[in-house]
């Protein structure tokens, strides 16, 4: 990227000089202005090649890193729930075999009171 940026910078500099020379002569002014505009765009492209994406678009990088973090958090939470769900299910089945729930507990379950 640095090599391409330096070559584009040199090309933009040369085009800028040619554009300035064209603009000095009044007859070639209509040709000099577009050449200067092209040199400016090439110089901007060279600058963009040098600067990393995180520095050019910090908000988009934060959004992308937030998405990556939330995706990994969801995966780890899902794994944790699956692991604890299996253990909790096994513990509940052994507990229900050994201890019989009281009448009030069964009544609460029927009435969906928790």
C-alpha positions in Angstrom: 0.0 0.0 0.0 2.8 2.4 0.8 4.5 1.8 -2.6 1.2 2.4 -4.5 0.6 5.5 -2.4 4.0 6.9 -3.1 3.7 6.3 -6.8 0.2 7.9 -6.9 1.6 10.8 -4.9 4.4 11.3 -7.4 2.0 11.1 -10.3 -0.4 13.6 -8.7 2.5 16.0 -8.1 3.5 15.8 -11.7 -0.1 16.3 -12.9 -0.4 19.2 -10.5 2.7 20.9 -12.0 1.4 20.3 -15.5 -2.0 21.7 -14.5 -0.4 24.8 -13.0 1.6 25.4 -16.2 -1.6 25.0 -18.3 -3.4 27.4 -16.0 -0.7 30.0 -16.3 -1.4 30.4 -20.0 -4.8 31.9 -20.4 -5.7 30.0 -23.6 -5.1 26.6 -22.0 -6.9 27.4 -18.7 -9.9 25.2 -19.6 -7.5 22.3 -19.9 -5.5 23.1 -16.7 -8.5 23.2 -14.3 -9.6 19.6 -14.9 -6.0 18.4 -14.8 -5.6 20.1 -11.4 -8.8 18.5 -10.2 -7.5 15.1 -11.3 -4.2 15.7 -9.5 -6.2 16.6 -6.3 -8.2 13.4 -6.5 -5.1 11.3 -7.1 -3.4 12.9 -4.1 -6.5 12.2 -1.9 -6.4 8.5 -3.0 -2.8 8.3 -2.1 -3.5 9.6 1.3 -6.3 7.1 1.8 -4.1 4.3 0.9 -1.6 5.3 3.6 -4.1 5.8 6.5 -5.6 2.7 8.0 -9.4 2.1 7.9 -9.9 2.5 11.6 -8.5 6.0 11.4 -10.6 7.0 8.4 -13.9 5.6 9.7 -13.7 5.3 13.5 -17.5 5.0 14.0 -17.9 2.2 11.5 -15.0 0.4 13.1 -16.7 0.7 16.5 -19.9 -0.6 15.1 -18.1 -3.5 13.4 -16.2 -4.4 16.6 -19.4 -4.1 18.6 -21.1 -6.6 16.2 -18.2 -9.0 16.5 -18.2 -8.8 20.3 -22.0 -9.3 20.5 -21.8 -12.3 18.2 -19.1 -13.9 20.3 -21.0 -13.1 23.5 -24.1 -14.7 22.1 -22.2 -17.8 21.1 -20.6 -18.1 24.6 -23.9 -17.4 26.3 -25.6 -20.1 24.2 -22.9 -22.6 25.1 -23.2 -21.7 28.8 -27.0 -22.1 28.7 -26.7 -25.5 27.0 -24.1 -26.7 29.4 -26.0 -25.5 32.5 -29.3 -26.6 31.1 -28.1 -30.2 30.8 -26.7 -30.1 34.3 -29.8 -28.4 35.7 -32.1 -30.9 34.0 -30.1 -33.8 35.4 -30.1 -32.2 38.9 -33.9 -31.5 38.7 -34.6 -35.1 37.6 -32.6 -36.6 40.5 -34.1 -34.1 43.0 -37.7 -34.8 41.9 -37.0 -38.5 42.3 -35.8 -38.1 45.9 -38.0 -35.3 47.2 -41.7 -35.1 46.6 -43.1 -31.6 46.2 -45.5 -30.4 48.9 -49.2 -29.7 48.2 -48.7 -25.9 48.1 -45.9 -26.3 45.6 -48.1 -28.4 43.3 -51.0 -26.0 43.7 -48.7 -23.1 42.8 -47.5 -24.9 39.7 -51.1 -25.6 38.6 -52.1 -22.0 39.0 -48.9 -20.8 37.3 -47.8 -18.7 40.3 -44.1 -19.7 40.1 
